[in-house]
Amino acid sequence: MKISNSKAVLAAWLMSLAFSLNASAAGSFGLDSLSAGDITDLRIEVPQASQAESASAASSSADAALADALTPAQWDEVFSGEQEPALETPSYNKELLGDFAARYVMNGTLQFNRSPKTFTTLEGKVYKVVKFPKWLKDTGKAELCIEGYLRQQDNTEELSIATLLPLHAADQYKPSAATVAVQRHPYILSKDSRGYTIANVNWGVQHDARGNRLKRADGIFKFDWPKGVTVRPDFLEQAYVGKKSYQGFPYAGAHGFLAFKFKPGGVTDEKGRSVRGLVVSLNTYSLVPGVQNQGIIDGLRGRYAVHYNINTAEGYVEANVFTDGNHITLYPLTLDRARQVKLLENAIQQATATRTGEMYSLVYNSCTNAVVSFVNGVLRKDEKIKEGWLPELVYRLRATIPDAATSMLTKRGLLAKPLPYVDENNYRNLFQN
């Protein structure tokens, strides 16, 4: 029996398993049969995006927005485009996270009259376009909104374009200014032979003179954001895979992340303060500042934009254990030190990269997917986590659910036995002594 390796099939199966959704599937969109004049009369869903967006893309206003994205002459150019490169033949021994999985919705311009073909975002990031619909062609300086897919969290150079969307389709995912003020995306200020100096590292919760945790008027913690935090990879002592678990029902892992412990002096800020640990994790932007919004259905639908956090380990523990009562478990990586250093550097580079338009996916682009992807990125070819003869669903869930992922990595000998739960009594011994 042939095993399906289709993301669309998997996503549809998962959504139907979780709940019976009202969104109806759209019919095929035959751009090859349309002229520029025909596009303004469309009353079906615009070029088929993911099933996650099929319900919201069907309105006539969305059709009109797409039609207005290009002039009639430009649409004629689009429809006369070249054939999409042939897809690779599915392999059931491929790297688990090696196909195009991370979904992006972003605006920019196409440059198909060069080699390699590229897509340049409004922020200036350039992607190499390796797959695209057969009707798509160079559109010059015209701004487009595309839905595309990148290979994975630590391989973001090559882009597969799935379709065009209305020009303002990405606006619904953009975080508000209030949200960005709380969830700041880190970026590199400078890099030299000693290491990295990074902005927007969350140092931890602010305290008053009595040691009380401070909150803003809206009830969100006031965080300490140094101007620049210097990280020295040569001071790395140990890398961990971390798991945050609920103490109450369903007593399961809820979040995966990477943690790094340094020798004294490995992580310092411009004020001369020093900490021993960092946490790097993929998160979603909250729709309401400070309110987590990762609903399982909307997670499957791809409704959330993602960003990365870099926190001090001490601050992360205080904000996530002392205040909400969850458990944090750390699993030491058994990789040699050189590869742990490489893992740290890869995590910093990818966490600080421009990721505008990257969308969350419960199965394909989640916090735990990121952890598995980063670890896979420093493994030798013969060690890499690959698919086998079982359906892709089995492997995806193993890389998606924190408990399953840590179990898989432990069985492969990549993780040692976990440390005791990190709590208010022992975290100082782990990260300060």
Kinemage of the C-alpha trace (Angstrom):
@kinemage 1
@onewidth
@group {chain A} dominant
@subgroup {mainchain}
@vectorlist {calphas} color= white
{ca met a 1} P 0.000 0.000 0.000
{ca lys a 2} L 1.429 3.345 -1.016
{ca ile a 3} L 1.998 5.714 1.884
{ca ser a 4} L 0.865 9.294 1.361
{ca asn a 5} L 3.439 11.945 2.086
{ca ser a 6} L 1.204 14.946 1.408
{ca lys a 7} L 1.012 17.842 3.848
{ca ala a 8} L -2.485 18.652 2.623
{ca val a 9} L -3.728 15.131 3.346
{ca leu a 10} L -2.128 15.116 6.767
{ca ala a 11} L -3.479 18.535 7.730
{ca ala a 12} L -6.977 17.650 6.546
{ca trp a 13} L -6.891 14.373 8.478
{ca leu a 14} L -5.780 16.065 11.666
{ca met a 15} L -8.404 18.786 11.429
{ca ser a 16} L -11.191 16.329 10.796
{ca leu a 17} L -9.955 14.223 13.703
{ca ala a 18} L -9.889 17.125 16.136
{ca phe a 19} L -13.182 18.749 15.188
{ca ser a 20} L -15.663 18.821 12.334
{ca leu a 21} L -14.848 22.110 10.664
{ca asn a 22} L -17.367 24.145 8.702
{ca ala a 23} L -14.942 25.321 6.049
{ca ser a 24} L -15.713 23.700 2.715
{ca ala a 25} L -13.015 22.696 0.293
{ca ala a 26} L -12.678 24.865 -2.776
{ca gly a 27} L -12.676 23.661 -6.321
{ca ser a 28} L -9.591 23.747 -8.466
{ca phe a 29} L -8.478 27.162 -9.609
{ca gly a 30} L -7.461 26.923 -13.257
{ca leu a 31} L -5.328 29.968 -13.905
{ca asp a 32} L -4.168 28.512 -17.197
{ca ser a 33} L -7.641 28.993 -18.634
{ca leu a 34} L -8.025 32.637 -17.562
{ca ser a 35} L -7.132 35.922 -19.172
{ca ala a 36} L -6.396 39.173 -17.378
{ca gly a 37} L -9.934 40.378 -18.001
{ca asp a 38} L -11.469 37.227 -16.529
{ca ile a 39} L -9.849 37.622 -13.141
{ca thr a 40} L -12.083 40.522 -12.059
{ca asp a 41} L -15.127 38.278 -12.493
{ca leu a 42} L -13.898 35.544 -10.180
{ca arg a 43} L -16.304 34.450 -7.503
{ca ile a 44} L -14.428 31.393 -6.304
{ca glu a 45} L -11.529 31.143 -3.935
{ca val a 46} L -8.391 32.866 -5.184
{ca pro a 47} L -5.435 30.623 -6.103
{ca gln a 48} L -5.692 27.733 -3.740
{ca ala a 49} L -3.622 28.372 -0.649
{ca ser a 50} L -3.478 25.977 2.247
{ca gln a 51} L -6.661 24.368 3.479
{ca ala a 52} L -6.138 26.476 6.569
{ca glu a 53} L -7.112 29.636 4.677
{ca ser a 54} L -9.731 28.226 2.295
{ca ala a 55} L -12.707 29.459 4.308
{ca ser a 56} L -11.595 33.085 4.590
{ca ala a 57} L -10.297 33.468 1.014
{ca ala a 58} L -13.599 32.899 -0.784
{ca ser a 59} L -15.195 36.320 -0.549
{ca ser a 60} L -15.630 38.551 -3.573
{ca ser a 61} L -13.700 41.323 -1.813
{ca ala a 62} L -10.694 39.028 -1.608
{ca asp a 63} L -11.062 38.262 -5.301
{ca ala a 64} L -11.109 41.963 -6.095
{ca ala a 65} L -8.052 42.574 -3.924
{ca leu a 66} L -6.165 39.903 -5.818
{ca ala a 67} L -7.263 41.298 -9.146
{ca asp a 68} L -6.022 44.751 -8.162
{ca ala a 69} L -2.616 43.421 -7.129
{ca leu a 70} L -1.373 43.603 -10.735
{ca thr a 71} L -2.322 45.445 -13.890
{ca pro a 72} L -4.036 43.473 -16.685
{ca ala a 73} L -0.782 43.466 -18.646
{ca gln a 74} L 1.096 42.086 -15.648
{ca trp a 75} L -1.518 39.370 -15.145
{ca asp a 76} L -1.087 38.367 -18.799
{ca glu a 77} L 2.629 38.047 -18.091
{ca val a 78} L 1.890 35.949 -15.021
{ca phe a 79} L -0.374 33.553 -16.914
{ca ser a 80} L 2.211 32.977 -19.621
{ca gly a 81} L 4.834 31.855 -17.122
{ca glu a 82} L 7.018 28.801 -17.278
{ca gln a 83} L 6.540 25.322 -15.907
{ca glu a 84} L 7.179 24.695 -12.255
{ca pro a 85} L 10.251 22.539 -11.629
{ca ala a 86} L 9.338 18.910 -11.122
{ca leu a 87} L 8.757 17.858 -7.549
{ca glu a 88} L 11.180 15.452 -5.987
{ca thr a 89} L 10.093 11.842 -5.892
{ca pro a 90} L 8.946 11.072 -2.334
{ca ser a 91} L 11.455 9.074 -0.360
{ca tyr a 92} L 10.545 7.105 2.707
{ca asn a 93} L 14.072 7.444 4.044
{ca lys a 94} L 14.243 11.216 3.831
{ca glu a 95} L 15.244 13.500 6.662
{ca leu a 96} L 12.222 14.003 8.912
{ca leu a 97} L 12.258 17.787 8.760
{ca gly a 98} L 13.940 18.089 5.378
{ca asp a 99} L 11.015 18.907 3.094
{ca phe a 100} L 9.227 22.234 2.646
{ca ala a 101} L 7.256 22.589 5.852
{ca ala a 102} L 7.422 26.110 7.326
{ca arg a 103} L 4.605 28.256 5.897
{ca tyr a 104} L 5.117 31.953 5.122
{ca val a 105} L 2.671 34.665 4.058
{ca met a 106} L 4.663 37.721 3.001
{ca asn a 107} L 4.855 40.651 0.625
{ca gly a 108} L 7.653 41.388 -1.792
{ca thr a 109} L 8.783 41.275 -5.403
{ca leu a 110} L 9.675 38.454 -7.778
{ca gln a 111} L 12.838 38.460 -9.865
{ca phe a 112} L 12.522 35.570 -12.321
{ca asn a 113} L 14.696 37.052 -15.058
{ca arg a 114} L 17.863 36.078 -13.237
{ca ser a 115} L 19.562 32.946 -12.036
{ca pro a 116} L 18.726 31.925 -9.435
{ca lys a 117} L 15.144 33.169 -9.365
{ca thr a 118} L 14.477 35.166 -6.204
{ca phe a 119} L 11.779 36.663 -4.032
{ca thr a 120} L 12.730 39.789 -2.061
{ca thr a 121} L 10.603 40.778 0.934
{ca leu a 122} L 9.738 44.359 1.802
{ca glu a 123} L 12.264 44.079 4.644
{ca gly a 124} L 15.002 43.234 2.141
{ca lys a 125} L 15.425 39.520 2.824
{ca val a 126} L 16.128 37.554 -0.360
{ca tyr a 127} L 14.963 33.974 -0.885
{ca lys a 128} L 16.013 31.617 -3.661
{ca val a 129} L 12.838 30.420 -5.406
{ca val a 130} L 13.180 26.719 -6.225
{ca lys a 131} L 9.515 25.792 -6.834
{ca phe a 132} L 6.578 27.834 -8.096
{ca pro a 133} L 3.255 27.442 -9.981
{ca lys a 134} L 3.595 26.970 -13.718
{ca trp a 135} L 1.558 30.125 -14.408
{ca leu a 136} L 3.805 32.404 -12.385
{ca lys a 137} L 6.327 34.616 -14.165
{ca asp a 138} L 8.495 37.656 -13.504
{ca thr a 139} L 6.316 40.601 -12.443
{ca gly a 140} L 8.996 43.265 -12.308
{ca lys a 141} L 8.718 45.747 -9.461
{ca ala a 142} L 5.086 44.949 -8.707
{ca glu a 143} L 4.468 44.122 -5.058
{ca leu a 144} L 2.867 40.721 -4.485
{ca cys a 145} L 1.664 38.771 -1.482
{ca ile a 146} L 2.665 35.138 -1.711
{ca glu a 147} L 2.025 32.010 0.291
{ca gly a 148} L 5.202 29.984 0.303
{ca tyr a 149} L 7.028 27.289 2.201
{ca leu a 150} L 10.581 27.053 3.516
{ca arg a 151} L 12.293 23.800 4.323
{ca gln a 152} L 12.480 24.157 8.094
{ca gln a 153} L 13.494 26.423 10.945
{ca asp a 154} L 17.233 26.130 10.360
{ca asn a 155} L 17.110 26.056 6.545
{ca thr a 156} L 15.425 29.237 5.361
{ca glu a 157} L 17.288 30.041 2.147
{ca glu a 158} L 15.102 28.200 -0.384
{ca leu a 159} L 11.477 29.134 -0.992
{ca ser a 160} L 8.688 27.139 -2.605
{ca ile a 161} L 5.884 29.480 -3.752
{ca ala a 162} L 2.441 27.877 -3.507
{ca thr a 163} L 0.211 30.698 -4.754
{ca leu a 164} L -0.545 34.419 -4.786
{ca leu a 165} L -2.851 35.960 -2.202
{ca pro a 166} L -4.654 39.311 -2.063
{ca leu a 167} L -2.136 42.076 -1.541
{ca his a 168} L -3.191 42.739 2.058
{ca ala a 169} L -3.619 39.104 3.096
{ca ala a 170} L -0.620 39.244 5.431
{ca asp a 171} L -2.045 42.163 7.417
{ca gln a 172} L -4.328 39.929 9.484
{ca tyr a 173} L -1.292 38.154 10.938
{ca lys a 174} L 0.796 41.188 11.825
{ca pro a 175} L 1.176 41.653 15.600
{ca ser a 176} L 0.027 44.922 17.108
{ca ala a 177} L 2.459 47.498 18.476
{ca ala a 178} L 1.261 46.606 21.994
{ca thr a 179} L 2.071 42.944 21.395
{ca val a 180} L 5.511 43.627 19.933
{ca ala a 181} L 6.329 45.773 22.976
{ca val a 182} L 5.943 42.661 25.138
{ca gln a 183} L 7.136 39.989 22.715
{ca arg a 184} L 10.287 41.488 21.230
{ca his a 185} L 12.066 39.650 18.451
{ca pro a 186} L 15.832 39.491 19.149
{ca tyr a 187} L 18.432 40.664 16.647
{ca ile a 188} L 22.222 40.729 16.426
{ca leu a 189} L 23.894 44.076 17.065
{ca ser a 190} L 27.415 42.845 16.332
{ca lys a 191} L 29.524 39.711 16.023
{ca asp a 192} L 33.268 39.278 16.481
{ca ser a 193} L 35.750 36.560 17.382
{ca arg a 194} L 34.494 36.495 20.975
{ca gly a 195} L 30.823 36.041 20.175
{ca tyr a 196} L 27.539 37.867 19.656
{ca thr a 197} L 26.013 41.028 21.062
{ca ile a 198} L 22.233 40.718 20.874
{ca ala a 199} L 19.387 43.184 21.401
{ca asn a 200} L 15.919 42.299 22.707
{ca val a 201} L 17.083 39.575 25.075
{ca asn a 202} L 14.533 39.217 27.868
{ca trp a 203} L 16.631 39.470 31.040
{ca gly a 204} L 13.684 38.704 33.294
{ca val a 205} L 10.878 40.243 35.355
{ca gln a 206} L 11.547 43.625 36.967
{ca his a 207} L 11.302 43.916 40.774
{ca asp a 208} L 10.773 46.748 43.211
{ca ala a 209} L 13.015 47.517 46.191
{ca arg a 210} L 11.226 44.850 48.254
{ca gly a 211} L 11.679 42.190 45.592
{ca asn a 212} L 8.073 42.199 44.414
{ca arg a 213} L 7.499 41.479 40.740
{ca leu a 214} L 6.355 44.539 38.837
{ca lys a 215} L 3.450 44.579 36.386
{ca arg a 216} L 2.174 47.047 33.832
{ca ala a 217} L -1.260 48.627 34.050
{ca asp a 218} L -2.668 45.811 31.887
{ca gly a 219} L -1.390 43.141 34.285
{ca ile a 220} L 1.532 41.971 32.139
{ca phe a 221} L 4.936 41.657 33.781
{ca lys a 222} L 7.403 44.464 33.288
{ca phe a 223} L 10.430 42.829 31.691
{ca asp a 224} L 14.019 43.991 31.756
{ca trp a 225} L 15.397 44.556 28.228
{ca pro a 226} L 19.146 45.377 28.229
{ca lys a 227} L 20.488 47.411 25.316
{ca gly a 228} L 22.866 44.610 24.401
{ca val a 229} L 23.659 41.137 25.750
{ca thr a 230} L 27.012 39.572 24.861
{ca val a 231} L 27.024 35.794 24.449
{ca arg a 232} L 30.342 33.933 24.265
{ca pro a 233} L 29.956 30.470 22.702
{ca asp a 234} L 33.422 29.455 23.910
{ca phe a 235} L 32.073 29.695 27.481
{ca leu a 236} L 29.324 27.142 26.815
{ca glu a 237} L 29.188 24.489 29.513
{ca gln a 238} L 26.152 22.356 28.578
{ca ala a 239} L 23.219 22.384 26.139
{ca tyr a 240} L 19.784 21.052 27.052
{ca val a 241} L 16.457 20.246 25.452
{ca gly a 242} L 13.818 21.737 27.719
{ca lys a 243} L 10.183 20.844 28.251
{ca lys a 244} L 7.521 22.819 30.081
{ca ser a 245} L 4.689 20.649 31.402
{ca tyr a 246} L 1.356 21.327 33.038
{ca gln a 247} L 1.120 20.298 36.677
{ca gly a 248} L -2.612 19.838 36.319
{ca phe a 249} L -4.649 17.970 33.738
{ca pro a 250} L -3.654 16.848 31.129
{ca tyr a 251} L -0.230 16.517 32.843
{ca ala a 252} L 1.492 16.793 29.491
{ca gly a 253} L 4.326 18.696 27.895
{ca ala a 254} L 3.080 22.015 26.564
{ca his a 255} L 6.211 23.702 25.226
{ca gly a 256} L 9.657 22.705 23.962
{ca phe a 257} L 12.800 24.846 23.919
{ca leu a 258} L 16.594 24.808 23.950
{ca ala a 259} L 18.551 25.873 27.037
{ca phe a 260} L 22.265 26.607 27.376
{ca lys a 261} L 24.404 26.856 30.519
{ca phe a 262} L 27.606 28.911 30.447
{ca lys a 263} L 30.666 29.297 32.588
{ca pro a 264} L 30.772 32.556 34.581
{ca gly a 265} L 31.176 35.485 32.195
{ca gly a 266} L 29.575 33.715 29.253
{ca val a 267} L 26.479 35.935 29.166
{ca thr a 268} L 26.777 39.600 30.201
{ca asp a 269} L 24.912 42.836 29.532
{ca glu a 270} L 26.126 46.413 29.047
{ca lys a 271} L 25.712 47.093 32.782
{ca gly a 272} L 28.131 44.319 33.683
{ca arg a 273} L 25.462 41.949 34.950
{ca ser a 274} L 26.073 38.264 34.262
{ca val a 275} L 23.898 35.153 34.076
{ca arg a 276} L 24.705 31.490 33.554
{ca gly a 277} L 21.878 30.392 31.255
{ca leu a 278} L 19.922 31.241 28.100
{ca val a 279} L 16.670 29.831 26.712
{ca val a 280} L 15.861 29.961 22.974
{ca ser a 281} L 12.328 29.108 21.883
{ca leu a 282} L 9.825 29.563 19.067
{ca asn a 283} L 6.614 31.273 20.155
{ca thr a 284} L 3.486 32.744 18.603
{ca tyr a 285} L 2.592 36.408 18.765
{ca ser a 286} L -0.399 36.878 21.055
{ca leu a 287} L -3.547 38.376 19.574
{ca val a 288} L -4.035 40.141 22.910
{ca pro a 289} L -0.749 41.199 24.572
{ca gly a 290} L 0.240 38.779 27.299
{ca val a 291} L -2.539 36.285 26.548
{ca gln a 292} L -1.520 32.938 25.090
{ca asn a 293} L -3.675 31.958 22.126
{ca gln a 294} L -2.450 28.626 20.801
{ca gly a 295} L -5.810 26.922 20.288
{ca ile a 296} L -5.437 23.512 18.676
{ca ile a 297} L -7.796 24.230 15.767
{ca asp a 298} L -6.356 27.639 14.967
{ca gly a 299} L -2.926 26.059 15.361
{ca leu a 300} L -3.845 23.597 12.633
{ca arg a 301} L -5.309 26.368 10.514
{ca gly a 302} L -2.122 28.397 10.683
{ca arg a 303} L -3.675 31.496 12.229
{ca tyr a 304} L -0.650 32.679 14.231
{ca ala a 305} L 2.552 34.462 13.283
{ca val a 306} L 5.691 33.250 15.035
{ca his a 307} L 8.772 34.841 16.513
{ca tyr a 308} L 11.670 33.620 18.648
{ca asn a 309} L 12.431 34.532 22.236
{ca ile a 310} L 15.866 34.609 23.809
{ca asn a 311} L 15.515 34.756 27.587
{ca thr a 312} L 17.932 34.388 30.444
{ca ala a 313} L 17.276 30.989 31.987
{ca glu a 314} L 16.738 32.585 35.387
{ca gly a 315} L 14.155 34.986 33.977
{ca tyr a 316} L 12.449 32.232 32.022
{ca val a 317} L 12.095 30.074 35.122
{ca glu a 318} L 10.693 32.957 37.158
{ca ala a 319} L 8.107 33.918 34.518
{ca asn a 320} L 7.076 30.347 33.671
{ca val a 321} L 7.432 28.375 36.915
{ca phe a 322} L 7.113 30.697 39.889
{ca thr a 323} L 4.063 32.479 38.508
{ca asp a 324} L 2.069 29.789 36.701
{ca gly a 325} L 3.130 26.647 38.546
{ca asn a 326} L 4.257 24.639 35.523
{ca his a 327} L 7.096 22.123 35.587
{ca ile a 328} L 10.287 22.619 33.612
{ca thr a 329} L 12.426 19.591 32.799
{ca leu a 330} L 15.909 19.807 31.267
{ca tyr a 331} L 17.465 16.937 29.305
{ca pro a 332} L 21.246 17.269 28.838
{ca leu a 333} L 22.345 16.721 25.231
{ca thr a 334} L 24.954 13.992 24.853
{ca leu a 335} L 26.572 15.543 21.756
{ca asp a 336} L 30.251 16.392 21.933
{ca arg a 337} L 31.026 19.955 22.971
{ca ala a 338} L 31.904 21.150 19.446
{ca arg a 339} L 28.445 20.230 18.186
{ca gln a 340} L 26.784 21.750 21.239
{ca val a 341} L 28.576 25.009 20.445
{ca lys a 342} L 27.424 24.737 16.842
{ca leu a 343} L 23.862 24.136 18.068
{ca leu a 344} L 24.080 27.303 20.179
{ca glu a 345} L 25.366 29.374 17.269
{ca asn a 346} L 22.744 27.996 14.875
{ca ala a 347} L 19.998 28.743 17.400
{ca ile a 348} L 21.202 32.330 17.876
{ca gln a 349} L 21.502 32.965 14.146
{ca gln a 350} L 18.079 31.571 13.333
{ca ala a 351} L 16.323 33.106 16.347
{ca thr a 352} L 17.618 36.548 15.340
{ca ala a 353} L 16.959 36.163 11.600
{ca thr a 354} L 14.230 38.138 9.826
{ca arg a 355} L 11.169 35.902 10.027
{ca thr a 356} L 8.419 38.270 8.916
{ca gly a 357} L 5.487 36.285 7.568
{ca glu a 358} L 6.394 32.955 9.182
{ca met a 359} L 3.290 31.136 10.364
{ca tyr a 360} L 2.802 28.686 13.187
{ca ser a 361} L 1.712 25.135 12.453
{ca leu a 362} L 0.911 22.631 15.163
{ca val a 363} L 2.360 19.815 13.068
{ca tyr a 364} L 4.939 21.450 10.802
{ca asn a 365} L 6.260 24.577 12.521
{ca ser a 366} L 5.829 24.469 16.279
{ca cys a 367} L 8.089 25.101 19.257
{ca thr a 368} L 9.014 21.418 19.471
{ca asn a 369} L 9.490 21.097 15.705
{ca ala a 370} L 12.067 23.864 16.039
{ca val a 371} L 13.949 21.991 18.761
{ca val a 372} L 14.061 18.753 16.755
{ca ser a 373} L 15.045 20.679 13.624
{ca phe a 374} L 17.931 22.455 15.356
{ca val a 375} L 19.231 19.217 16.890
{ca asn a 376} L 18.895 17.432 13.545
{ca gly a 377} L 20.923 20.225 11.958
{ca val a 378} L 24.079 19.344 13.896
{ca leu a 379} L 23.862 15.569 13.448
{ca arg a 380} L 25.927 13.585 10.984
{ca lys a 381} L 24.139 12.183 7.957
{ca asp a 382} L 23.991 8.701 9.465
{ca glu a 383} L 22.558 10.089 12.724
{ca lys a 384} L 19.813 12.308 11.316
{ca ile a 385} L 16.220 11.654 12.266
{ca lys a 386} L 14.553 10.250 9.170
{ca glu a 387} L 11.227 8.913 8.119
{ca gly a 388} L 10.849 5.188 7.793
{ca trp a 389} L 8.113 2.928 6.558
{ca leu a 390} L 5.383 4.286 8.857
{ca pro a 391} L 3.023 7.084 7.762
{ca glu a 392} L 4.339 10.611 7.968
{ca leu a 393} L 1.749 11.360 10.654
{ca val a 394} L 3.572 9.125 13.132
{ca tyr a 395} L 6.884 10.894 12.601
{ca arg a 396} L 5.388 14.364 12.596
{ca leu a 397} L 3.674 13.798 15.923
{ca arg a 398} L 6.920 12.477 17.375
{ca ala a 399} L 8.523 15.776 16.439
{ca thr a 400} L 5.533 17.862 17.549
{ca ile a 401} L 4.485 16.652 20.998
{ca pro a 402} L 7.123 17.597 23.636
{ca asp a 403} L 6.789 14.316 25.539
{ca ala a 404} L 7.110 12.232 22.361
{ca ala a 405} L 10.014 14.309 21.049
{ca thr a 406} L 12.089 14.037 24.218
{ca ser a 407} L 11.350 10.303 24.351
{ca met a 408} L 12.462 9.892 20.718
{ca leu a 409} L 15.662 11.882 21.232
{ca thr a 410} L 16.429 9.959 24.429
{ca lys a 411} L 15.962 6.567 22.736
{ca arg a 412} L 18.380 7.683 20.024
{ca gly a 413} L 20.989 8.414 22.659
{ca leu a 414} L 20.960 12.161 22.005
{ca leu a 415} L 19.608 13.078 25.438
{ca ala a 416} L 20.693 11.922 28.881
{ca lys a 417} L 18.303 11.313 31.767
{ca pro a 418} L 16.454 14.494 32.721
{ca leu a 419} L 17.461 16.616 35.663
{ca pro a 420} L 15.018 17.036 38.548
{ca tyr a 421} L 12.201 19.500 37.901
{ca val a 422} L 13.508 23.042 37.942
{ca asp a 423} L 11.825 24.909 40.782
{ca glu a 424} L 12.327 27.897 43.032
{ca asn a 425} L 14.609 25.914 45.321
{ca asn a 426} L 17.061 24.359 42.869
{ca tyr a 427} L 17.272 26.736 39.899
{ca arg a 428} L 19.900 28.876 41.589
{ca asn a 429} L 22.160 25.850 42.026
{ca leu a 430} L 21.762 25.004 38.347
{ca phe a 431} L 22.161 28.448 36.802
{ca gln a 432} L 24.042 30.526 39.345
{ca asn a 433} L 26.557 28.310 41.160
